[in-house]
Amino acid sequence: MAIIAEKISFSYNRKKVLEDFSISLNRNDFTMLLGSNGSGKSTAVKLLGNFLKPDSGKITVDGINADKLLPFERAKKIAVISQTMPPVLNFTVREMVLMGRFCHVGRLKRPTAEDLQIADESMEKMEVFSFANRYVRELSGGERQRVVLAGALAQQPDYLLLDEPTAALDPAHSLRLMEILQKLNEKIGIMMVCHDLNLAWNYAGKVIILQNGKTLFAGAAREILTVQNIRQAFDCNAVIYQNEGIILQK
């Protein structure tokens, strides 16, 4: 069971931003997409999440063509956290997280005791339960990001697609998020866009490095993240400490 993209390509206004991109994301995979700005990472997330349709190629989810899945069926399988935060509306944190249960209970039905428990557990995991009754508009950017992530956990998806989820988080919450994702990865597949090579080094099982919309390198994280590959992909030097991580240099 997997999300499989086979040689998908996509263009914005006739400008190709992703070309012949392939990935097989199994339910126990933790894959990070790396690459410079504009390399096609966010577009890959949108294509796999069915927010965009590929110009060519094929995407299947557990053997089913992605186009054939109804929205609520897709939401039960895939949760997507995009780079752009959703509009801050007049909802409490608990209400926002409970929206993640819509694909299971429907928009017009009241949440059950089980739904409420799942939402509470999701808030606790993302450390937002203590302000569950506050309005989302009152929160900081990092707190809102954790609320959005809690809503994604409440979906109980089989696959989680994340576009730079640590960008608005402080270092402590970034590491906490990675620990949560590592635990979730025992049951669900995760694909995450990231600019932090140390997070990829320490947490990713696989990495795909994109350059100009094409796959430059792909494979096991610690085999791909070499000094030579980092120089080629990011035009900078690096020192790698096997038990600690990567230090970038000019």
Contacts in CASP RR format, 6 or more apart in sequence:
PFRMAT RR
TARGET T0000
AUTHOR 0000-0000-0000
METHOD contacts of the structure
MODEL  1
MAIIAEKISFSYNRKKVLEDFSISLNRNDFTMLLGSNGSGKSTAVKLLGN
FLKPDSGKITVDGINADKLLPFERAKKIAVISQTMPPVLNFTVREMVLMG
RFCHVGRLKRPTAEDLQIADESMEKMEVFSFANRYVRELSGGERQRVVLA
GALAQQPDYLLLDEPTAALDPAHSLRLMEILQKLNEKIGIMMVCHDLNLA
WNYAGKVIILQNGKTLFAGAAREILTVQNIRQAFDCNAVIYQNEGIILQK
1 26 0 8 1.000
1 27 0 8 1.000
1 62 0 8 1.000
1 63 0 8 1.000
1 158 0 8 1.000
2 24 0 8 1.000
2 25 0 8 1.000
2 26 0 8 1.000
2 27 0 8 1.000
2 29 0 8 1.000
2 62 0 8 1.000
3 23 0 8 1.000
3 24 0 8 1.000
3 25 0 8 1.000
3 48 0 8 1.000
3 59 0 8 1.000
3 60 0 8 1.000
3 61 0 8 1.000
3 62 0 8 1.000
3 78 0 8 1.000
3 159 0 8 1.000
3 191 0 8 1.000
4 23 0 8 1.000
4 24 0 8 1.000
4 25 0 8 1.000
4 58 0 8 1.000
4 59 0 8 1.000
4 60 0 8 1.000
4 63 0 8 1.000
5 21 0 8 1.000
5 22 0 8 1.000
5 23 0 8 1.000
5 24 0 8 1.000
5 44 0 8 1.000
5 47 0 8 1.000
5 48 0 8 1.000
5 54 0 8 1.000
5 57 0 8 1.000
5 58 0 8 1.000
5 59 0 8 1.000
6 22 0 8 1.000
6 57 0 8 1.000
6 58 0 8 1.000
6 59 0 8 1.000
7 20 0 8 1.000
7 21 0 8 1.000
7 22 0 8 1.000
7 56 0 8 1.000
7 57 0 8 1.000
7 58 0 8 1.000
8 18 0 8 1.000
8 20 0 8 1.000
8 21 0 8 1.000
8 22 0 8 1.000
8 47 0 8 1.000
8 54 0 8 1.000
8 56 0 8 1.000
8 57 0 8 1.000
8 58 0 8 1.000
8 59 0 8 1.000
9 16 0 8 1.000
9 18 0 8 1.000
9 19 0 8 1.000
9 20 0 8 1.000
9 21 0 8 1.000
9 54 0 8 1.000
9 55 0 8 1.000
9 56 0 8 1.000
9 57 0 8 1.000
10 16 0 8 1.000
10 17 0 8 1.000
10 18 0 8 1.000
10 43 0 8 1.000
10 47 0 8 1.000
10 52 0 8 1.000
10 54 0 8 1.000
10 55 0 8 1.000
11 17 0 8 1.000
11 55 0 8 1.000
16 213 0 8 1.000
17 38 0 8 1.000
17 40 0 8 1.000
17 43 0 8 1.000
17 213 0 8 1.000
18 40 0 8 1.000
18 43 0 8 1.000
18 44 0 8 1.000
18 47 0 8 1.000
18 210 0 8 1.000
18 213 0 8 1.000
19 213 0 8 1.000
19 214 0 8 1.000
20 214 0 8 1.000
20 215 0 8 1.000
21 44 0 8 1.000
21 47 0 8 1.000
21 210 0 8 1.000
21 213 0 8 1.000
21 214 0 8 1.000
21 215 0 8 1.000
22 215 0 8 1.000
23 31 0 8 1.000
23 44 0 8 1.000
23 48 0 8 1.000
23 191 0 8 1.000
23 208 0 8 1.000
25 31 0 8 1.000
25 48 0 8 1.000
25 159 0 8 1.000
25 189 0 8 1.000
25 190 0 8 1.000
25 191 0 8 1.000
26 189 0 8 1.000
27 158 0 8 1.000
27 159 0 8 1.000
27 187 0 8 1.000
27 188 0 8 1.000
27 189 0 8 1.000
28 185 0 8 1.000
28 186 0 8 1.000
28 187 0 8 1.000
28 189 0 8 1.000
29 185 0 8 1.000
29 189 0 8 1.000
29 190 0 8 1.000
29 191 0 8 1.000
29 205 0 8 1.000
29 206 0 8 1.000
30 181 0 8 1.000
30 182 0 8 1.000
30 185 0 8 1.000
30 189 0 8 1.000
30 190 0 8 1.000
30 192 0 8 1.000
30 203 0 8 1.000
30 204 0 8 1.000
30 205 0 8 1.000
30 206 0 8 1.000
31 190 0 8 1.000
31 191 0 8 1.000
31 192 0 8 1.000
31 204 0 8 1.000
31 205 0 8 1.000
31 206 0 8 1.000
31 207 0 8 1.000
31 208 0 8 1.000
32 191 0 8 1.000
32 192 0 8 1.000
32 193 0 8 1.000
32 194 0 8 1.000
32 199 0 8 1.000
32 200 0 8 1.000
32 203 0 8 1.000
32 204 0 8 1.000
32 205 0 8 1.000
32 206 0 8 1.000
32 207 0 8 1.000
32 208 0 8 1.000
32 221 0 8 1.000
33 41 0 8 1.000
33 44 0 8 1.000
33 45 0 8 1.000
33 191 0 8 1.000
33 192 0 8 1.000
33 193 0 8 1.000
33 194 0 8 1.000
33 207 0 8 1.000
33 208 0 8 1.000
33 210 0 8 1.000
34 41 0 8 1.000
34 194 0 8 1.000
34 195 0 8 1.000
34 197 0 8 1.000
34 200 0 8 1.000
34 207 0 8 1.000
34 208 0 8 1.000
34 209 0 8 1.000
34 210 0 8 1.000
34 233 0 8 1.000
35 41 0 8 1.000
35 195 0 8 1.000
35 209 0 8 1.000
35 210 0 8 1.000
35 211 0 8 1.000
35 233 0 8 1.000
35 234 0 8 1.000
36 211 0 8 1.000
36 233 0 8 1.000
36 234 0 8 1.000
38 213 0 8 1.000
39 210 0 8 1.000
39 211 0 8 1.000
39 212 0 8 1.000
39 213 0 8 1.000
40 210 0 8 1.000
40 213 0 8 1.000
41 163 0 8 1.000
41 193 0 8 1.000
41 210 0 8 1.000
42 82 0 8 1.000
42 83 0 8 1.000
42 163 0 8 1.000
42 193 0 8 1.000
43 52 0 8 1.000
44 193 0 8 1.000
44 210 0 8 1.000
45 80 0 8 1.000
45 82 0 8 1.000
45 161 0 8 1.000
45 162 0 8 1.000
45 163 0 8 1.000
45 191 0 8 1.000
45 193 0 8 1.000
46 52 0 8 1.000
46 82 0 8 1.000
47 53 0 8 1.000
47 54 0 8 1.000
47 59 0 8 1.000
48 59 0 8 1.000
48 78 0 8 1.000
48 161 0 8 1.000
48 191 0 8 1.000
49 66 0 8 1.000
49 74 0 8 1.000
49 78 0 8 1.000
49 80 0 8 1.000
49 161 0 8 1.000
50 59 0 8 1.000
50 66 0 8 1.000
50 67 0 8 1.000
50 69 0 8 1.000
50 74 0 8 1.000
50 78 0 8 1.000
51 80 0 8 1.000
51 82 0 8 1.000
53 67 0 8 1.000
58 65 0 8 1.000
59 65 0 8 1.000
59 66 0 8 1.000
60 66 0 8 1.000
61 69 0 8 1.000
61 74 0 8 1.000
61 77 0 8 1.000
61 78 0 8 1.000
61 159 0 8 1.000
62 77 0 8 1.000
62 158 0 8 1.000
66 74 0 8 1.000
69 77 0 8 1.000
71 103 0 8 1.000
72 102 0 8 1.000
72 103 0 8 1.000
72 106 0 8 1.000
73 103 0 8 1.000
75 100 0 8 1.000
75 102 0 8 1.000
75 103 0 8 1.000
75 155 0 8 1.000
75 157 0 8 1.000
76 103 0 8 1.000
76 104 0 8 1.000
76 155 0 8 1.000
76 156 0 8 1.000
76 157 0 8 1.000
76 158 0 8 1.000
77 157 0 8 1.000
77 158 0 8 1.000
77 159 0 8 1.000
78 157 0 8 1.000
78 158 0 8 1.000
78 159 0 8 1.000
78 160 0 8 1.000
78 161 0 8 1.000
79 151 0 8 1.000
79 152 0 8 1.000
79 153 0 8 1.000
79 155 0 8 1.000
79 157 0 8 1.000
79 159 0 8 1.000
79 160 0 8 1.000
79 161 0 8 1.000
80 152 0 8 1.000
80 161 0 8 1.000
80 162 0 8 1.000
80 163 0 8 1.000
81 148 0 8 1.000
81 149 0 8 1.000
81 152 0 8 1.000
81 160 0 8 1.000
81 161 0 8 1.000
81 162 0 8 1.000
81 163 0 8 1.000
81 165 0 8 1.000
82 163 0 8 1.000
83 163 0 8 1.000
83 164 0 8 1.000
83 167 0 8 1.000
83 193 0 8 1.000
85 141 0 8 1.000
85 144 0 8 1.000
85 145 0 8 1.000
85 148 0 8 1.000
85 168 0 8 1.000
86 148 0 8 1.000
88 136 0 8 1.000
88 137 0 8 1.000
88 144 0 8 1.000
89 136 0 8 1.000
89 137 0 8 1.000
90 135 0 8 1.000
90 137 0 8 1.000
91 99 0 8 1.000
91 135 0 8 1.000
91 136 0 8 1.000
92 132 0 8 1.000
92 133 0 8 1.000
92 134 0 8 1.000
92 135 0 8 1.000
92 136 0 8 1.000
93 123 0 8 1.000
93 128 0 8 1.000
93 131 0 8 1.000
93 132 0 8 1.000
93 133 0 8 1.000
93 134 0 8 1.000
93 135 0 8 1.000
93 136 0 8 1.000
93 139 0 8 1.000
93 147 0 8 1.000
93 150 0 8 1.000
94 119 0 8 1.000
94 123 0 8 1.000
94 132 0 8 1.000
94 133 0 8 1.000
96 136 0 8 1.000
96 147 0 8 1.000
96 148 0 8 1.000
96 151 0 8 1.000
97 119 0 8 1.000
97 122 0 8 1.000
97 123 0 8 1.000
97 128 0 8 1.000
97 132 0 8 1.000
97 147 0 8 1.000
97 150 0 8 1.000
97 151 0 8 1.000
97 154 0 8 1.000
98 111 0 8 1.000
98 115 0 8 1.000
98 116 0 8 1.000
98 119 0 8 1.000
98 154 0 8 1.000
99 151 0 8 1.000
100 119 0 8 1.000
100 151 0 8 1.000
100 152 0 8 1.000
100 154 0 8 1.000
100 155 0 8 1.000
101 111 0 8 1.000
101 115 0 8 1.000
101 118 0 8 1.000
101 119 0 8 1.000
101 154 0 8 1.000
101 155 0 8 1.000
103 155 0 8 1.000
104 115 0 8 1.000
104 155 0 8 1.000
104 156 0 8 1.000
105 111 0 8 1.000
105 112 0 8 1.000
105 115 0 8 1.000
111 119 0 8 1.000
118 154 0 8 1.000
118 156 0 8 1.000
119 150 0 8 1.000
119 151 0 8 1.000
119 154 0 8 1.000
120 129 0 8 1.000
120 132 0 8 1.000
122 150 0 8 1.000
122 151 0 8 1.000
122 153 0 8 1.000
122 154 0 8 1.000
123 129 0 8 1.000
123 132 0 8 1.000
123 150 0 8 1.000
125 150 0 8 1.000
125 153 0 8 1.000
125 180 0 8 1.000
126 146 0 8 1.000
126 147 0 8 1.000
126 149 0 8 1.000
126 150 0 8 1.000
126 153 0 8 1.000
126 177 0 8 1.000
126 180 0 8 1.000
127 146 0 8 1.000
127 173 0 8 1.000
127 176 0 8 1.000
128 143 0 8 1.000
128 146 0 8 1.000
128 147 0 8 1.000
128 150 0 8 1.000
131 139 0 8 1.000
131 143 0 8 1.000
136 144 0 8 1.000
136 147 0 8 1.000
139 147 0 8 1.000
141 168 0 8 1.000
142 168 0 8 1.000
142 169 0 8 1.000
142 170 0 8 1.000
142 173 0 8 1.000
144 168 0 8 1.000
145 165 0 8 1.000
145 167 0 8 1.000
145 168 0 8 1.000
145 169 0 8 1.000
146 169 0 8 1.000
146 173 0 8 1.000
146 177 0 8 1.000
149 165 0 8 1.000
149 177 0 8 1.000
152 160 0 8 1.000
153 184 0 8 1.000
157 188 0 8 1.000
158 188 0 8 1.000
158 189 0 8 1.000
159 188 0 8 1.000
159 189 0 8 1.000
159 190 0 8 1.000
159 191 0 8 1.000
160 181 0 8 1.000
160 184 0 8 1.000
160 188 0 8 1.000
160 189 0 8 1.000
160 190 0 8 1.000
160 191 0 8 1.000
161 190 0 8 1.000
161 191 0 8 1.000
161 192 0 8 1.000
162 181 0 8 1.000
162 190 0 8 1.000
162 191 0 8 1.000
162 192 0 8 1.000
162 193 0 8 1.000
163 192 0 8 1.000
163 193 0 8 1.000
164 193 0 8 1.000
164 194 0 8 1.000
164 195 0 8 1.000
165 177 0 8 1.000
165 192 0 8 1.000
166 174 0 8 1.000
166 177 0 8 1.000
166 178 0 8 1.000
166 194 0 8 1.000
166 196 0 8 1.000
166 199 0 8 1.000
169 177 0 8 1.000
174 196 0 8 1.000
174 199 0 8 1.000
178 199 0 8 1.000
178 202 0 8 1.000
178 203 0 8 1.000
181 190 0 8 1.000
181 192 0 8 1.000
181 203 0 8 1.000
182 203 0 8 1.000
184 190 0 8 1.000
192 204 0 8 1.000
194 200 0 8 1.000
194 204 0 8 1.000
197 225 0 8 1.000
197 230 0 8 1.000
197 238 0 8 1.000
197 246 0 8 1.000
197 248 0 8 1.000
198 245 0 8 1.000
198 246 0 8 1.000
200 207 0 8 1.000
200 221 0 8 1.000
200 225 0 8 1.000
201 221 0 8 1.000
201 222 0 8 1.000
201 225 0 8 1.000
201 240 0 8 1.000
201 245 0 8 1.000
201 246 0 8 1.000
202 245 0 8 1.000
204 221 0 8 1.000
205 220 0 8 1.000
205 221 0 8 1.000
206 218 0 8 1.000
206 219 0 8 1.000
206 220 0 8 1.000
206 221 0 8 1.000
207 217 0 8 1.000
207 218 0 8 1.000
207 219 0 8 1.000
207 220 0 8 1.000
207 221 0 8 1.000
207 224 0 8 1.000
207 225 0 8 1.000
208 215 0 8 1.000
208 217 0 8 1.000
208 218 0 8 1.000
208 219 0 8 1.000
209 215 0 8 1.000
209 216 0 8 1.000
209 217 0 8 1.000
209 218 0 8 1.000
209 224 0 8 1.000
209 229 0 8 1.000
209 233 0 8 1.000
210 216 0 8 1.000
211 233 0 8 1.000
216 229 0 8 1.000
216 232 0 8 1.000
216 233 0 8 1.000
217 224 0 8 1.000
217 229 0 8 1.000
217 233 0 8 1.000
218 224 0 8 1.000
225 240 0 8 1.000
225 246 0 8 1.000
226 240 0 8 1.000
227 237 0 8 1.000
227 238 0 8 1.000
227 239 0 8 1.000
227 240 0 8 1.000
230 236 0 8 1.000
230 237 0 8 1.000
230 238 0 8 1.000
230 246 0 8 1.000
230 248 0 8 1.000
231 237 0 8 1.000
231 238 0 8 1.000
234 248 0 8 1.000
236 248 0 8 1.000
236 249 0 8 1.000
236 250 0 8 1.000
237 248 0 8 1.000
237 249 0 8 1.000
237 250 0 8 1.000
238 246 0 8 1.000
238 247 0 8 1.000
238 248 0 8 1.000
238 249 0 8 1.000
239 246 0 8 1.000
239 247 0 8 1.000
239 249 0 8 1.000
240 246 0 8 1.000
240 247 0 8 1.000
241 247 0 8 1.000
END
